[in-house]
Structure formats: C-alpha cells, structure tokens
Amino acid sequence: MLSGARMFGCQFEGAKGAVVGPVFVDEEATRSLGGGELEAWLSAQGAASVQVLG
C-alpha cells in the first residue's frame, strides 16, 4: 500500500506487483495520481508490470 506516499525521485525500472494509490508524484507533493493515471505514470517510469488497485 502506497496511499499518500511521495514517489518523486524513486526508481521503478523493472518493478512488479500491485499498489494502492493515490500517491504524490512531484517534488512539492502537490500532484496526486491514482487509478489509471498512476498506472500510466508508473509504466512511463519503467514499471510496466505494476497494477494499481482501487
């Protein structure tokens, strides 16, 4: 579960599994993504095998 986590600067290449969002994806923790938007963002970061639940 990553709900509310700050993900800016994290490395996701090759990550696999499932997460629950939403999470913050910018340095200032003002941009929150969940669902399909988070899944697309993670895929763009190299985590194509991560599924977003909820």
TAQUI-V620927 format. One record per backbone hydrogen bond with DSSP energy under -1.0 kcal/mol. NH is the residue of the N-H (numbers start at 1). CO is the residue of the C=O. If there is no record, write none. Layout:
BEGIN
NH;CO
NH;CO
END
This chain:
BEGIN
2;20
4;22
5;2
7;24
10;7
14;46
15;12
17;49
19;51
23;33
24;5
25;31
29;26
33;23
37;34
38;34
39;35
40;36
41;37
42;38
43;39
44;40
45;41
46;43
47;42
50;47
51;17
53;19
END
